[in-house]
Amino acid sequence: QVQLVESGGGLVQPGGSLRLSCAASGIIFTFDVMGWYRQAPGKQRELVAETTRGGSTTCTDSVKGRFTISRDGAENTVYLQMNSLKPEDTAVYYCKGFYAGSTYWGRGTQVTVSS
């Protein structure tokens, strides 16, 4: 059974940093795409950043210059380095993996940015 497990969330003050990690287990393939999405209370889930197996990355405009996605493809692990965090970054962050037409999700990790 495929599992994606996120870690690294927590409470941080505005301007602070967090590093999220997502590790996959129960698979014998390499995800074509891995990424991070987030969902704030009362809002739809939105893309934060994604990276392909070939190394291409994309991220939403609101986090450009502050967040960096990276991946250890051999291990199906993806990271999200988040700097200069803002209160509006508060959300549950979900890890996503995509392979052969199927999408897999982690259960999410809470990130709260507050003083």
Number of C-alpha atoms within 10 A of each C-alpha: 5 12 16 20 18 25 17 15 18 14 15 18 14 17 14 14 17 18 16 21 21 26 17 22 13 9 11 8 10 17 23 16 22 29 27 27 20 22 19 16 9 6 9 9 15 14 17 23 23 25 21 18 16 9 11 9 16 15 19 13 9 11 17 12 11 13 20 19 22 19 21 11 18 10 12 22 23 25 22 23 15 20 17 15 22 19 15 12 20 20 21 18 27 26 30 25 27 16 13 8 6 8 12 15 20 19 13 22 21 19 22 20 20 16 9
